[in-house]
Amino acid sequence: MVLVAVFTAIALSGCAHGASQNDLSDFKRFVDKRDACEHFGGEVSDPPDPECMKEVAEQIQIYCTGTDAKLAVLKAKYANNAEVMSKLNRYEEKIERIRR
């Protein structure tokens, strides 16, 4: 959620190098999805509950799938936007491989 607040601050401040808020919508959608992916990746019950772990695995599939490729696309698209890149660079580039 912190990154969503940061995104909003970037968009509202005009620091997106002339881009409007709508121009960063792909970035915001990615941040929301990837943050959910990372959240569910950290959800492990103690002791492991098979039913809970099934739900977590389903959520990981929903939120993590496609985010590695999308991260690469966004890094190419926003390569000249230092503020967006600083946020994108915080994400692991190959999380789908880790979360399977």
Z-matrix of the N, CA and C atoms (Angstrom, degrees):
N
C 1 1.437
C 2 1.521 1 111.84
N 3 1.323 2 116.29 1 -26.55
C 4 1.459 3 119.77 2 178.65
C 5 1.525 4 109.42 3 -62.08
N 6 1.334 5 116.54 4 -41.51
C 7 1.456 6 118.73 5 -179.63
C 8 1.516 7 112.21 6 -66.25
N 9 1.328 8 117.77 7 -31.68
C 10 1.455 9 120.05 8 176.03
C 11 1.520 10 109.46 9 -63.81
N 12 1.323 11 116.82 10 -41.90
C 13 1.464 12 120.31 11 177.42
C 14 1.518 13 110.81 12 -64.97
N 15 1.315 14 116.82 13 -38.95
C 16 1.461 15 120.92 14 178.05
C 17 1.523 16 109.90 15 -65.60
N 18 1.343 17 116.58 16 -43.16
C 19 1.458 18 120.30 17 177.10
C 20 1.523 19 110.47 18 -56.40
N 21 1.317 20 116.16 19 -46.89
C 22 1.459 21 120.89 20 -178.90
C 23 1.524 22 110.18 21 -60.58
N 24 1.311 23 116.48 22 -42.75
C 25 1.466 24 120.18 23 179.07
C 26 1.522 25 111.36 24 -63.15
N 27 1.323 26 116.69 25 -41.33
C 28 1.466 27 120.44 26 178.81
C 29 1.523 28 109.76 27 -64.09
N 30 1.328 29 116.18 28 -48.88
C 31 1.454 30 120.54 29 -176.89
C 32 1.521 31 111.37 30 -62.39
N 33 1.327 32 116.98 31 -43.84
C 34 1.448 33 120.35 32 -177.45
C 35 1.517 34 113.24 33 -73.10
N 36 1.320 35 116.35 34 -27.12
C 37 1.463 36 118.75 35 -177.40
C 38 1.526 37 112.48 36 -80.64
N 39 1.337 38 116.48 37 -11.56
C 40 1.453 39 119.01 38 -177.75
C 41 1.505 40 112.19 39 78.64
N 42 1.317 41 117.76 40 15.08
C 43 1.455 42 121.91 41 -178.27
C 44 1.519 43 112.17 42 -82.09
N 45 1.270 44 117.43 43 11.67
C 46 1.462 45 120.70 44 -178.62
C 47 1.516 46 110.41 45 -92.05
N 48 1.314 47 116.11 46 27.40
C 49 1.457 48 122.14 47 177.23
C 50 1.519 49 112.10 48 54.97
N 51 1.324 50 115.83 49 51.90
C 52 1.448 51 121.20 50 175.06
C 53 1.518 52 114.41 51 86.91
N 54 1.311 53 117.90 52 -3.40
C 55 1.462 54 120.19 53 -178.95
C 56 1.522 55 109.10 54 -80.66
N 57 1.319 56 115.69 55 146.05
C 58 1.459 57 119.81 56 174.79
C 59 1.516 58 109.18 57 -82.96
N 60 1.340 59 115.99 58 172.54
C 61 1.457 60 119.66 59 178.11
C 62 1.517 61 110.84 60 -56.90
N 63 1.310 62 118.23 61 -40.34
C 64 1.458 63 121.56 62 -178.80
C 65 1.518 64 111.90 63 -63.59
N 66 1.301 65 117.72 64 -30.11
C 67 1.457 66 120.51 65 -179.89
C 68 1.524 67 111.97 66 -66.88
N 69 1.320 68 118.04 67 -20.80
C 70 1.456 69 121.95 68 179.89
C 71 1.525 70 112.38 69 -100.45
N 72 1.313 71 117.73 70 11.15
C 73 1.463 72 119.95 71 -176.86
C 74 1.520 73 111.88 72 -63.31
N 75 1.334 74 118.11 73 -34.13
C 76 1.466 75 119.72 74 177.56
C 77 1.526 76 110.76 75 -66.42
N 78 1.315 77 116.28 76 -36.31
C 79 1.461 78 121.40 77 176.63
C 80 1.529 79 110.26 78 -64.37
N 81 1.327 80 116.94 79 -46.69
C 82 1.459 81 120.84 80 -179.81
C 83 1.529 82 111.05 81 -62.50
N 84 1.325 83 117.79 82 -44.90
C 85 1.465 84 120.41 83 178.60
C 86 1.520 85 110.79 84 -60.33
N 87 1.333 86 116.47 85 -41.00
C 88 1.456 87 120.25 86 178.76
C 89 1.529 88 110.47 87 -62.51
N 90 1.312 89 117.18 88 -47.71
C 91 1.470 90 121.66 89 -178.91
C 92 1.529 91 110.07 90 -58.69
N 93 1.319 92 116.63 91 -45.24
C 94 1.468 93 119.89 92 179.55
C 95 1.525 94 110.93 93 -60.95
N 96 1.324 95 116.48 94 -46.73
C 97 1.470 96 120.73 95 -177.31
C 98 1.523 97 110.75 96 -67.77
N 99 1.322 98 116.60 97 -45.73
C 100 1.459 99 119.88 98 -176.39
C 101 1.525 100 111.58 99 -68.50
N 102 1.331 101 117.23 100 -36.65
C 103 1.462 102 119.74 101 176.30
C 104 1.528 103 110.67 102 -64.01
N 105 1.328 104 117.44 103 -39.03
C 106 1.466 105 120.65 104 176.00
C 107 1.522 106 110.09 105 -65.02
N 108 1.311 107 117.12 106 -40.89
C 109 1.467 108 122.03 107 176.77
C 110 1.520 109 110.03 108 -56.81
N 111 1.313 110 116.63 109 -49.71
C 112 1.457 111 120.55 110 -178.43
C 113 1.526 112 111.60 111 -67.31
N 114 1.328 113 116.65 112 -34.75
C 115 1.466 114 119.98 113 177.49
C 116 1.529 115 109.80 114 -61.21
N 117 1.326 116 116.86 115 -52.45
C 118 1.456 117 119.77 116 -177.76
C 119 1.520 118 111.71 117 -67.82
N 120 1.320 119 117.55 118 -28.60
C 121 1.460 120 120.54 119 176.40
C 122 1.518 121 112.38 120 -64.34
N 123 1.314 122 116.74 121 -23.43
C 124 1.459 123 121.20 122 178.92
C 125 1.518 124 114.01 123 -96.01
N 126 1.312 125 117.11 124 1.36
C 127 1.464 126 121.57 125 -178.18
C 128 1.529 127 110.09 126 -90.04
N 129 1.296 128 116.52 127 100.99
C 130 1.462 129 121.90 128 175.36
C 131 1.520 130 106.64 129 -131.43
N 132 1.327 131 115.00 130 121.78
C 133 1.461 132 118.05 131 -179.39
C 134 1.530 133 109.99 132 -75.68
N 135 1.314 134 115.14 133 152.69
C 136 1.462 135 119.96 134 -179.26
C 137 1.518 136 108.07 135 -130.12
N 138 1.278 137 119.99 136 110.01
C 139 1.468 138 126.98 137 0.45
C 140 1.530 139 110.28 138 -74.98
N 141 1.336 140 116.64 139 158.37
C 142 1.462 141 119.88 140 -177.67
C 143 1.533 142 112.08 141 -56.88
N 144 1.300 143 115.34 142 126.59
C 145 1.459 144 122.80 143 177.53
C 146 1.531 145 106.94 144 -104.10
N 147 1.326 146 117.96 145 116.78
C 148 1.471 147 120.85 146 -176.20
C 149 1.533 148 113.13 147 -54.21
N 150 1.318 149 117.39 148 -40.66
C 151 1.472 150 119.69 149 -179.19
C 152 1.528 151 110.87 150 -67.43
N 153 1.312 152 116.05 151 -42.74
C 154 1.462 153 121.02 152 178.10
C 155 1.526 154 110.39 153 -64.05
N 156 1.303 155 116.63 154 -43.81
C 157 1.465 156 120.61 155 -178.53
C 158 1.530 157 111.00 156 -66.03
N 159 1.323 158 117.39 157 -31.79
C 160 1.465 159 120.98 158 175.74
C 161 1.525 160 109.59 159 -63.41
N 162 1.330 161 116.54 160 -45.13
C 163 1.466 162 121.38 161 178.38
C 164 1.528 163 110.86 162 -63.25
N 165 1.318 164 116.82 163 -43.30
C 166 1.467 165 120.72 164 178.62
C 167 1.531 166 109.91 165 -61.23
N 168 1.335 167 117.01 166 -44.40
C 169 1.469 168 120.64 167 179.61
C 170 1.526 169 110.87 168 -61.14
N 171 1.318 170 117.26 169 -38.65
C 172 1.464 171 120.94 170 178.10
C 173 1.528 172 110.88 171 -65.04
N 174 1.316 173 116.66 172 -42.29
C 175 1.464 174 120.58 173 179.61
C 176 1.529 175 111.34 174 -67.31
N 177 1.314 176 116.38 175 -38.18
C 178 1.467 177 120.09 176 176.56
C 179 1.523 178 109.58 177 -61.46
N 180 1.320 179 116.65 178 -43.39
C 181 1.473 180 120.70 179 178.44
C 182 1.532 181 110.59 180 -59.90
N 183 1.315 182 116.42 181 -43.16
C 184 1.469 183 121.05 182 -178.79
C 185 1.527 184 111.23 183 -66.10
N 186 1.322 185 116.38 184 -49.43
C 187 1.463 186 119.71 185 -170.71
C 188 1.523 187 115.35 186 -89.00
N 189 1.313 188 118.92 187 -22.87
C 190 1.467 189 120.22 188 -177.44
C 191 1.530 190 113.03 189 -92.73
N 192 1.313 191 117.01 190 -29.71
C 193 1.459 192 120.65 191 -175.59
C 194 1.527 193 111.24 192 -58.72
N 195 1.308 194 115.21 193 125.15
C 196 1.459 195 122.28 194 176.99
C 197 1.516 196 115.16 195 88.29
N 198 1.328 197 117.89 196 -6.29
C 199 1.463 198 118.65 197 -175.36
C 200 1.530 199 113.28 198 -75.62
N 201 1.329 200 117.67 199 -26.59
C 202 1.473 201 118.70 200 176.87
C 203 1.527 202 110.05 201 -63.84
N 204 1.326 203 115.61 202 -47.42
C 205 1.472 204 120.03 203 -179.81
C 206 1.524 205 110.58 204 -66.56
N 207 1.313 206 117.21 205 -41.09
C 208 1.466 207 120.65 206 -179.58
C 209 1.524 208 110.87 207 -64.34
N 210 1.319 209 117.64 208 -37.91
C 211 1.461 210 120.95 209 177.06
C 212 1.522 211 110.45 210 -59.82
N 213 1.313 212 116.79 211 -44.62
C 214 1.474 213 120.66 212 179.01
C 215 1.527 214 111.09 213 -62.56
N 216 1.325 215 117.22 214 -41.60
C 217 1.472 216 121.63 215 179.09
C 218 1.530 217 110.22 216 -63.27
N 219 1.321 218 116.74 217 -46.01
C 220 1.463 219 120.07 218 -179.05
C 221 1.521 220 111.78 219 -66.64
N 222 1.317 221 117.47 220 -36.57
C 223 1.467 222 119.49 221 177.50
C 224 1.526 223 111.00 222 -63.92
N 225 1.303 224 117.00 223 -37.26
C 226 1.465 225 120.09 224 176.84
C 227 1.533 226 110.43 225 -69.77
N 228 1.316 227 116.57 226 -43.80
C 229 1.465 228 121.35 227 -177.87
C 230 1.528 229 112.16 228 -64.52
N 231 1.330 230 116.91 229 -41.98
C 232 1.463 231 121.48 230 -174.89
C 233 1.532 232 113.03 231 -104.12
N 234 1.304 233 117.27 232 23.31
C 235 1.463 234 121.74 233 -176.75
C 236 1.530 235 112.66 234 -55.24
N 237 1.314 236 117.39 235 -29.24
C 238 1.468 237 121.10 236 -179.07
C 239 1.524 238 113.41 237 -95.26
N 240 1.317 239 117.42 238 7.37
C 241 1.462 240 121.53 239 -179.88
C 242 1.530 241 107.83 240 -111.08
N 243 1.311 242 116.24 241 96.34
C 244 1.465 243 121.67 242 -173.77
C 245 1.524 244 112.79 243 -59.12
N 246 1.311 245 117.32 244 -37.70
C 247 1.469 246 119.43 245 -177.48
C 248 1.528 247 111.97 246 -69.94
N 249 1.315 248 117.48 247 -42.92
C 250 1.467 249 120.27 248 176.65
C 251 1.525 250 109.30 249 -66.42
N 252 1.319 251 116.79 250 -43.06
C 253 1.465 252 120.19 251 -179.53
C 254 1.519 253 111.90 252 -61.88
N 255 1.324 254 117.55 253 -36.20
C 256 1.467 255 118.67 254 179.36
C 257 1.519 256 110.72 255 -62.57
N 258 1.323 257 117.45 256 -33.25
C 259 1.468 258 120.90 257 177.23
C 260 1.524 259 110.73 258 -75.48
N 261 1.321 260 117.12 259 -44.09
C 262 1.469 261 121.01 260 -179.23
C 263 1.521 262 111.34 261 -64.14
N 264 1.310 263 117.16 262 -35.35
C 265 1.468 264 120.63 263 -178.00
C 266 1.526 265 112.96 264 -69.47
N 267 1.298 266 117.76 265 -10.77
C 268 1.468 267 121.00 266 177.48
C 269 1.527 268 112.20 267 -78.94
N 270 1.322 269 116.64 268 -15.34
C 271 1.457 270 120.28 269 -177.36
C 272 1.524 271 111.42 270 -89.75
N 273 1.323 272 115.30 271 140.69
C 274 1.466 273 122.70 272 173.57
C 275 1.528 274 107.61 273 -62.58
N 276 1.324 275 116.96 274 135.03
C 277 1.465 276 119.87 275 -176.55
C 278 1.521 277 113.79 276 -76.06
N 279 1.294 278 118.56 277 -24.15
C 280 1.468 279 122.08 278 -176.26
C 281 1.524 280 111.63 279 -125.18
N 282 1.300 281 118.18 280 54.33
C 283 1.463 282 120.84 281 -177.00
C 284 1.529 283 112.24 282 -73.37
N 285 1.323 284 117.87 283 -28.42
C 286 1.465 285 119.32 284 -178.88
C 287 1.526 286 111.23 285 -62.85
N 288 1.286 287 116.45 286 -37.02
C 289 1.474 288 121.00 287 178.65
C 290 1.531 289 109.56 288 -65.41
N 291 1.315 290 116.98 289 -38.28
C 292 1.467 291 123.04 290 -178.26
C 293 1.529 292 110.70 291 -71.84
N 294 1.303 293 117.34 292 -39.02
C 295 1.469 294 122.28 293 -172.08
C 296 1.527 295 113.83 294 -83.41
N 297 1.297 296 119.82 295 -3.49
C 298 1.465 297 120.66 296 -178.97
C 299 1.474 298 112.65 297 -78.02
